[in-house]
Amino acid sequence: MSDYIKTVTDADFDQIVIEGSRHAPVVVDFWAPWCGPCRALTPVLERLAEEYQGKFILAKVNADENPALSQRYAVRSIPSVMGFAHGELVDQFLGAQPESGVREFLDRLVPSAGELLRQEANRQRTDGNIERAVQLLNQAASLEPANELVLTDLVETLLDSNRIAQAREAGARLKPLRSRYPRAAQVLARLELADDGTQQADAAALTQRIEARPDDLKARLAFAKLHARNQDYERALEQLLEVLKRDRAFGDDVARKTMLALFELIGNEDPLVRRYRKELAAALH
């Protein structure tokens, strides 16, 4: 039998399917010798397993001989096809399908070229090879310009290495996806907080400026962004609210906009966000 096709039983299912899917997706085909639709579907799955050349493993389970697995996954009719990735059942279909339908199922399960590059970039980043990670993520973004995971990883990697100008360029490609993906919104919020000249702001100097001139709104804004970058979000929101109360129009409404960016970054369900949303609404009205 092919290296890409395995006969699986109750005894080795966890090793081949669950553990194996942590390395490559595994497609489980529950079949039986008496099943007519299985005789149509299984050859299609086997041929595609060969065609995909290891991008997924086909695990064939005789449902009659392995009733515990059928019970475990509530298999009540066959053929039943299940896709596993990262140790979890992630997709499935019942009954014989045309080859086009099987390919659609596989394409949802099998990582794209961009996703493979992204995964390798994450490994490089973990190992400290930031230049290589950025290179791989740029390649992935060229292949899949609307891939939210690729673009968010790219912006995050550039921000973490303090490459603000490059992060801004990548962020421009991510902005159209902001409303659809919470993580994209969070990363863009980080970019907005970093995208100015306050990176090297000194906390002690800003404190002195604000104490000497409470209406120094530039200093308050810089102090808020400094707190945000240090993840002291409460003090950041405190300063931004004070800016807004003193001059709503300051910096083209920058205090309100920065507060909204922080809300996205922190998360709408956080108690701090709920509290300051009320404070913001009160200040505006």
Summary of the structure (lengths in Angstrom):
residues: 285
radius of gyration: 26.2
end to end distance: 72.1
largest distance: 86.8
contacts: 879
relative contact order: 0.07
helix: 62%
strand: 10%
